Amino acid sequence: MTDIPPAVSPPPGPEIIDALAAVIASRQGADPATSYTAKLFARGRGKIVQKFGEEAFEVGVAALVESPEQVVAESADVLYHLMVLWADVGVTPDRVWAELARRFGTSGIDEKAARKK
């Protein structure tokens, strides 16, 4: 999935997102021959979107016909590819967290209705 050496990986928890975002950002412009992430960036946004879509679909399939462990594995893949897409677009995780915080406590029905204005 990524090129992070195991000894450098943070412990499981929400801080992994910021650590992974930093590694992903560092791969922009890197040699595609040495990094899968750099290879995705080199292939362009269309390929990144395609990979994200494929992984999202695989999460859905896993939820329907596979084990919870497979849902976990596919979810990690979809999060990674989403984060590559964020980096390509110029979005950082803190901006997504701020948007989630803004919406917190708002009914999903109300939030969707507000978007239509």
Secondary structure as UniProt FT lines:
FT   HELIX           6..8
FT   HELIX           15..26
FT   TURN            27..29
FT   TURN            32..34
FT   HELIX           36..43
FT   HELIX           45..65
FT   HELIX           68..89
FT   HELIX           93..103
FT   TURN            104..105
FT   HELIX           108..115
//
